[in-house]
Amino acid sequence: MQVVLNYLESRQQQFVEELREYVSHPSVSAQSDHRADMQRCADWLAAHCRDLGLQVRVHDTPGHPIVVARTPRRRGRRHFLVYGHYDVQPPEPLELWSTPPFQPQIRAGALYGRGASDNKGQHWAHLKAVEAYLRTGTELPCDLTFLIEGEEEVGSVSLESFLHRHRKELACEAVVVSDTGLPARDLPALTYALRGIAAFELVIHGPDRDLHSGIFGGSVHNPAVVLCQLLGRVHDSRGRVTIPGFYNEVEPLTAGERQQLRRLPFSERAYRKLLGVPALFGEAGYTPNEQRMARPTFEINGLTSGYQGEGSKTIIPAWARAKVTMRLVPRQRPATILRRVRAFFRKHCPRSVRMEFIPGHGCAPYRLDPAHPWARAARSALERAFGRKPVLMREGGSIPIVIRFKEILRAETLLLGLALPDDNAHSPNEKFDLEVFARGQRMSAWLWQELAR
């Protein structure tokens, strides 16, 4: 192992320059103008993996290519899958970037560029760890397959059918995903739970056209008012969701889980400053970290009704619309929650308007027992690389593909994030901390040893 670790240490400048070239590809999956860039990025990644000695195939899909790179399969060896994505979020608004998003720059120990941490830098750390084994002639103790897709930022549309078609080839003991975060540069983390999500739109229909508010106002129920009143019923003054049955399946946090969350560095003042709010608000009885990582939520994402242009237009709008997503915790199911929400709004919607409830996308929550053998192996690798016991944490976001890995491949997922809280994923001036990048390579190198045991 020392030979592998020495190789990693001696090649950091080279690895950063390679990552800079990788990040320079404008692989924006959401924008059709970048379709050729997506193909070039996939081909560049495939060529790099071949140069390392991996067996590589670029799979065409109805969307963007999927790159599969494998170490040779050997009888009797455990097989693990490493997942990542080479597509990135749109960089707009461009004027908020200090340097161009696809001309990566190094500043203050970090690489700045769109996709640096989400997700190119994170899976690049795993590739470099494997390179260290291959280039030093050190035998990998297990077989590995890298599955790197190009549609994660647009919902992984092609990946589910790909997993079904290649289920036998991709069958594995577990999946390793570094697409989450760690709380601080010197505090590693194993994310053992993800919140699920359930989305819907609520539309209130009133008159068949916009009406003059002076001539008709007072005799017609205003859809915008109805919508606001309905949404205003959802939370009580203590931040708790009032929808009957919303919390039925929610398991209380254990004392151990709450203790682990208290290990996360947190300053309310700094958190308020980061968010730009005068005060925090959330479900009473829970800390901010518990509220955002381990409790279910109901959030209005958008409200639309009536005239939105310059100046005034005195109307009663014909309709009002709200876009909502709910984050769900283990044991809650999107379909069940959506049924309860629909019933709640139907009960309270007045007969003077027509309500339309439109279910949207969703995925179930995910939880891995922190005492699972794979989880113990991952924690050991993290401690070796960072020199400190990792914290066990939940993630407030959702990664739908993790559920697909469990359903289709029957494999648990190890979430070993390398992004810092201020790495600006999905925001201008995205960056990737280069010290964490180096530690992530060491973690990955140790991980295969620990998992093989």
C-alpha positions in Angstrom: 0.0 0.0 0.0 2.9 2.4 0.7 3.9 2.2 -3.0 0.3 3.1 -4.0 0.2 6.0 -1.5 3.6 7.3 -2.6 2.5 7.2 -6.2 -0.6 9.3 -5.4 1.5 11.8 -3.4 4.0 12.3 -6.2 1.4 12.8 -9.0 -0.8 15.5 -7.5 0.2 18.2 -9.9 -0.4 15.9 -12.8 -3.8 14.8 -11.5 -4.9 18.4 -11.0 -3.9 19.3 -14.6 -5.9 16.3 -15.9 -8.9 17.4 -13.8 -8.6 20.9 -15.2 -8.7 19.5 -18.7 -11.7 17.4 -17.8 -13.6 20.3 -16.3 -12.9 22.5 -19.4 -15.4 20.4 -21.4 -18.7 22.3 -21.3 -20.7 19.1 -20.8 -24.1 20.7 -20.0 -26.7 18.0 -20.5 -29.7 20.2 -20.1 -28.8 22.4 -23.2 -29.1 21.0 -26.7 -26.4 23.3 -27.9 -23.9 21.3 -25.9 -24.8 17.9 -27.3 -21.6 17.6 -29.3 -19.6 18.7 -26.2 -21.3 15.9 -24.3 -20.0 13.3 -26.8 -16.5 14.8 -26.9 -16.4 14.7 -23.1 -17.5 11.1 -23.0 -14.9 10.2 -25.6 -12.2 12.1 -23.8 -13.0 10.2 -20.5 -13.1 6.9 -22.3 -9.7 7.5 -23.9 -8.2 8.4 -20.6 -9.5 5.2 -19.0 -8.1 3.1 -21.8 -4.8 4.7 -21.3 -4.9 3.6 -17.7 -5.4 0.0 -18.9 -9.1 -0.3 -18.2 -11.5 -2.1 -20.5 -13.7 0.6 -21.8 -17.0 0.9 -23.8 -19.0 4.0 -24.6 -22.7 3.1 -24.8 -25.0 5.2 -26.9 -28.4 6.0 -25.4 -31.4 8.0 -26.5 -29.9 10.8 -24.5 -26.2 11.1 -23.8 -23.5 8.4 -23.7 -22.7 6.2 -20.8 -19.0 5.3 -20.2 -18.3 1.9 -18.6 -14.6 1.2 -17.7 -13.6 -2.1 -16.0 -10.6 -3.7 -14.4 -10.3 -7.3 -15.7 -12.7 -9.7 -13.9 -11.1 -12.5 -11.9 -12.8 -15.6 -10.6 -13.4 -15.4 -6.8 -12.9 -11.7 -6.5 -15.5 -9.4 -5.1 -16.9 -6.9 -7.6 -17.8 -3.3 -6.8 -19.3 -0.5 -8.9 -18.2 3.1 -8.8 -20.8 5.5 -10.1 -20.3 9.1 -11.3 -21.5 11.6 -13.9 -19.7 13.7 -16.4 -22.6 16.1 -17.1 -22.8 19.4 -15.3 -25.4 22.0 -14.5 -25.8 25.1 -16.8 -23.3 27.7 -15.7 -25.7 30.7 -15.9 -25.8 33.5 -14.7 -22.3 33.9 -16.2 -21.8 37.4 -14.9 -21.6 36.1 -11.3 -18.5 33.9 -12.1 -15.2 35.4 -11.1 -13.5 33.4 -13.9 -15.1 31.7 -16.9 -16.8 28.4 -15.8 -15.1 26.3 -18.5 -11.7 27.8 -18.2 -10.8 26.2 -14.8 -8.5 28.3 -12.5 -6.7 27.4 -9.3 -7.2 29.9 -6.5 -6.5 29.5 -2.7 -6.0 25.7 -2.9 -9.1 25.0 -5.0 -10.0 24.3 -8.6 -12.8 26.6 -9.8 -15.0 25.6 -12.7 -18.4 24.2 -13.5 -18.4 20.5 -12.6 -15.2 20.6 -10.5 -16.9 19.1 -7.4 -20.3 18.0 -9.0 -19.2 15.5 -10.1 -16.0 15.3 -12.1 -13.5 15.9 -9.3 -15.2 13.4 -7.0 -15.2 10.4 -9.3 -11.8 11.5 -10.7 -10.4 10.8 -7.2 -11.5 7.2 -7.5 -10.0 6.9 -11.0 -6.7 8.2 -9.8 -6.6 5.7 -6.9 -7.1 2.8 -9.4 -4.4 4.3 -11.6 -2.0 4.2 -8.6 -2.6 0.4 -8.3 -2.2 -0.2 -12.0 0.8 1.9 -12.7 2.8 0.6 -9.7 2.0 -3.1 -10.5 0.1 -3.4 -7.2 -2.7 -6.0 -7.4 -6.1 -4.6 -6.8 -7.8 -6.8 -4.1 -11.2 -6.7 -5.9 -12.7 -6.1 -9.3 -14.1 -2.6 -10.2 -16.4 -1.2 -12.8 -16.8 2.6 -13.3 -20.2 3.6 -14.5 -20.1 7.3 -15.5 -23.2 8.7 -17.1 -24.1 12.0 -18.8 -27.7 12.6 -17.7 -27.6 12.9 -13.9 -28.4 16.6 -14.0 -31.5 16.0 -16.1 -32.9 13.0 -14.2 -30.8 10.0 -15.4 -33.5 9.3 -18.0 -31.5 6.6 -19.8 -29.8 5.0 -16.9 -32.6 2.9 -15.5 -33.2 1.0 -18.7 -29.4 0.7 -19.1 -29.2 -1.0 -15.7 -31.9 -3.4 -16.6 -30.2 -4.3 -19.9 -26.8 -4.8 -18.4 -27.9 -6.1 -15.0 -25.7 -9.3 -15.3 -22.6 -7.4 -16.3 -23.0 -4.8 -13.6 -24.0 -7.2 -10.8 -21.9 -6.2 -7.8 -21.5 -6.5 -4.0 -22.1 -2.7 -3.5 -22.0 0.6 -5.3 -19.6 3.4 -4.3 -20.9 7.0 -4.9 -19.0 10.2 -4.2 -21.6 12.8 -5.1 -22.5 14.1 -1.7 -20.5 16.2 0.8 -18.4 16.2 4.0 -18.9 18.8 6.7 -15.4 20.1 6.9 -12.0 19.6 5.2 -10.7 17.6 8.2 -13.9 15.8 9.1 -14.8 12.9 6.8 -18.3 11.6 6.7 -20.3 8.5 5.7 -23.7 9.5 4.5 -26.0 6.6 5.6 -29.4 8.1 4.6 -30.9 10.3 1.9 -34.2 12.0 1.9 -36.7 11.0 -0.8 -38.8 13.4 -2.8 -42.4 13.8 -4.0 -43.4 16.6 -6.3 -46.7 17.9 -7.4 -48.4 21.0 -8.9 -51.6 22.5 -7.4 -53.8 24.5 -9.8 -56.8 26.5 -8.8 -59.2 27.3 -11.7 -61.7 30.2 -11.3 -63.4 32.2 -14.1 -62.8 31.1 -17.7 -60.8 34.3 -18.4 -59.2 37.1 -16.4 -61.9 39.5 -15.1 -62.0 43.3 -14.5 -61.4 43.5 -10.7 -63.6 46.6 -10.4 -66.6 45.3 -12.3 -66.5 41.8 -11.0 -64.5 41.9 -7.8 -66.3 40.9 -4.7 -68.7 38.5 -6.5 -66.1 35.9 -7.7 -63.7 33.8 -5.6 -60.2 34.9 -6.6 -58.1 31.7 -7.4 -54.9 33.3 -6.2 -56.5 34.0 -2.8 -57.9 30.4 -2.6 -54.4 29.0 -3.4 -52.7 31.1 -0.7 -55.3 30.1 1.8 -54.9 26.4 1.0 -51.2 26.6 1.2 -51.4 28.6 4.4 -53.1 25.6 6.1 -50.1 23.3 5.6 -47.9 24.5 8.4 -48.7 25.5 12.0 -46.9 28.2 13.9 -44.3 25.7 15.1 -43.3 24.6 11.6 -45.0 21.3 11.7 -47.0 20.0 8.7 -50.7 19.7 9.5 -51.7 17.3 6.8 -53.2 14.2 8.5 -51.0 11.2 8.3 -47.9 13.1 7.1 -45.7 11.8 9.9 -47.3 8.4 10.3 -44.3 6.4 9.0 -41.6 8.7 10.3 -39.2 6.9 12.7 -37.8 9.1 15.6 -34.1 9.8 15.5 -32.2 7.6 17.9 -30.1 9.2 20.7 -27.0 7.9 18.7 -28.1 9.5 15.5 -28.7 12.8 17.3 -25.3 12.6 18.9 -23.6 12.0 15.5 -25.4 15.1 14.0 -24.2 17.2 17.0 -20.6 16.3 15.8 -21.1 18.4 12.7 -19.5 21.8 12.9 -22.3 24.4 13.1 -22.6 28.0 14.0 -26.1 29.5 13.8 -24.7 33.0 13.1 -22.5 31.7 10.3 -25.4 29.6 8.9 -27.7 32.7 8.9 -25.0 34.7 7.1 -24.5 32.0 4.5 -28.2 31.9 3.8 -28.7 35.7 4.0 -31.7 35.5 6.4 -32.3 37.5 9.6 -33.4 34.4 11.6 -33.9 30.6 11.2 -37.2 28.8 11.2 -38.0 25.2 11.2 -39.9 22.4 12.9 -39.8 23.0 16.7 -37.9 20.5 18.8 -35.2 19.8 16.2 -31.8 21.4 15.5 -31.2 23.1 12.1 -29.1 20.1 11.0 -31.8 17.7 12.1 -34.5 19.8 10.3 -32.6 19.9 7.0 -31.2 16.3 7.0 -33.5 14.0 8.9 -37.1 15.5 9.0 -39.7 15.5 6.2 -40.6 18.9 4.6 -43.2 20.6 2.5 -41.7 23.4 0.4 -43.4 25.7 -2.1 -41.0 26.0 -5.1 -42.9 28.4 -7.2 -46.2 30.5 -7.2 -47.7 31.9 -10.4 -51.0 33.8 -11.0 -52.3 36.9 -12.7 -50.3 39.7 -14.3 -46.5 39.6 -13.8 -45.4 42.5 -16.1 -44.4 46.1 -15.4 -46.9 48.3 -13.7 -50.5 47.4 -12.7 -53.2 45.4 -14.3 -56.4 45.3 -12.3 -57.7 41.8 -12.8 -59.0 38.7 -11.0 -56.8 36.0 -12.5 -58.4 33.0 -14.1 -56.1 30.6 -12.4 -53.3 30.2 -9.8 -50.6 27.6 -9.7 -48.1 26.3 -7.1 -45.2 24.0 -7.6 -44.4 21.9 -4.5 -41.8 19.3 -3.5 -41.8 17.4 -0.3 -38.6 15.8 1.1 -39.3 12.4 2.7 -37.4 10.4 5.3 -37.0 6.6 5.6 -40.2 4.6 5.6 -42.2 7.4 4.0 -43.4 6.5 0.4 -44.1 9.2 -2.3 -47.3 7.7 -3.5 -48.8 7.4 0.0 -47.9 10.9 0.9 -49.2 12.3 -2.4 -52.6 10.6 -1.7 -52.8 12.2 1.7 -51.9 15.6 0.4 -54.5 15.4 -2.4 -57.1 14.4 0.1 -56.2 17.3 2.4 -56.5 19.9 -0.3 -59.7 18.4 -1.7 -61.3 18.6 1.7 -60.5 22.3 2.2 -60.9 23.6 -1.4 -64.1 25.6 -1.7 -66.8 24.7 -4.3 -66.5 28.1 -5.9 -63.3 27.0 -7.8 -62.0 23.9 -9.4 -58.9 22.2 -8.1 -56.4 20.3 -10.2 -53.7 18.2 -8.5 -50.9 17.1 -10.8 -48.4 14.5 -9.3 -44.8 14.9 -10.4 -41.5 13.0 -10.1 -40.6 11.2 -6.9 -38.2 8.7 -5.3 -38.2 6.8 -2.0 -35.8 7.7 0.8 -32.6 5.6 1.3 -31.0 4.3 4.4 -28.0 2.0 5.0 -27.4 0.5 8.5 -24.2 2.2 9.7 -23.3 -1.2 11.3 -23.4 -3.0 7.9 -20.0 -4.6 7.0 -19.7 -2.4 3.9 -20.3 0.7 6.0 -17.7 -0.4 8.6 -15.2 -0.9 5.8 -15.9 2.6 4.4 -15.6 4.2 7.8 -12.2 2.5 8.2 -11.0 3.8 4.8 -12.1 7.3 5.7 -10.3 7.3 9.0 -7.1 6.0 7.4 -7.2 8.8 4.8 -8.3 11.7 7.0 -6.7 10.7 10.3 -9.9 11.1 12.1 -13.0 9.1 12.8 -15.7 9.9 10.3 -19.1 11.3 11.3 -22.2 9.5 10.4 -24.6 11.9 8.7 -27.8 12.1 6.7 -28.2 14.1 3.5 -31.1 16.3 3.0 -31.1 15.9 -0.8 -32.2 13.0 -2.9 -30.3 10.8 -5.3 -32.9 8.7 -7.1 -30.4 6.4 -8.8 -29.4 5.0 -5.4 -32.9 3.5 -5.1 -32.5 2.1 -8.6 -29.2 0.4 -7.7 -31.0 -1.3 -4.8 -34.1 -2.3 -6.8 -32.3 -3.4 -10.0 -28.8 -4.6 -8.9 -29.9 -5.6 -5.4 -26.8 -3.6 -4.2 -26.4 -1.2 -1.3 -24.7 2.1 -1.9 -21.8 3.7 0.1 -22.1 7.5 -0.1 -18.6 8.9 0.4 -18.9 12.6 -0.4 -15.9 14.9 -1.1 -17.6 18.2 -1.6 -17.3 20.9 1.0 -20.4 23.0 2.1 -19.1 26.1 0.3 -18.1 24.3 -3.0 -21.1 26.0 -4.7 -22.5 23.1 -6.5 -25.2 24.3 -9.0 -24.1 27.9 -8.3 -21.6 30.4 -9.8 -18.0 29.9 -8.8 -18.2 26.2 -8.2 -14.9 24.8 -6.8 -13.3 21.6 -5.6 -10.8 21.7 -2.6 -7.5 20.2 -3.7 -6.6 19.0 -0.3 -9.9 17.0 -0.1 -9.2 15.8 -3.6 -5.9 14.3 -2.5 -7.4 12.8 0.7 -10.2 11.3 -1.4 -7.7 9.5 -3.6 -6.1 8.0 -0.4 -9.5 7.1 0.9 -10.4 5.3 -2.3 -7.0 3.4 -2.3 -7.7 2.1 1.2 -11.4 1.4 0.5 -10.7 -1.5 -1.9 -8.5 -3.1 0.7 -11.1 -2.7 3.4 -14.0 -3.9 1.2 -12.0 -7.0 0.0 -11.6 -8.1 3.6 
